[in-house]
């Protein structure tokens, strides 16, 4: 089954390189797109095109023993998502009116806060909290991630063509090559963009 690109396309790469990619070569380019998209996801620890169907992930909170009992947990940090369709605590479905999703006015959503008036808390346990959501950073990949994917795949194509290069560099298991200073600057900018999206796991 052919790979379905998420972050860039043959057309985007053609526009960047100002060239037409032969039909017989497009399948190979899409393979490289898949390689670069996996590299981007692993490097940043994110998925920039959210799932279209909601799936469940399990979470848990740790207890802190205090003189007055276990600390009440109202906050739960979760993986990037664009929509939460269901929250369960100890197999009990929580009414959506009993919690808030943050950040309030932007994506991705990364935190669930239980309403103080709900009387609920995230109970200490092992994988006893279930969140069903459409996981990912955004509904569609941000424009700068499209740029990154396009620039990196273009670099692989250039390397394969044996382009006389300004500079080359390894990206994962592949090498990228750029034949002029402007495209090399694009590559440097692409690396900066990836660094800016890198998830900080606390």
ZIHUGI-V98517 format. One record per helix or strand. SS is the DSSP state (a for helix, b for strand). FROM is the first residue (numbers start at 1). TO is the last residue. If there is no record, write none. Layout:
BEGIN
ss->SS from->FROM to->TO
ss->SS from->FROM to->TO
END
This chain:
BEGIN
ss->a from->10 to->17
ss->a from->23 to->44
ss->b from->55 to->59
ss->b from->65 to->66
ss->b from->69 to->70
ss->b from->75 to->89
ss->b from->92 to->93
ss->a from->96 to->98
ss->b from->99 to->102
ss->b from->109 to->114
ss->a from->116 to->118
ss->b from->129 to->135
ss->a from->143 to->160
ss->b from->167 to->171
ss->b from->174 to->178
ss->a from->181 to->197
END
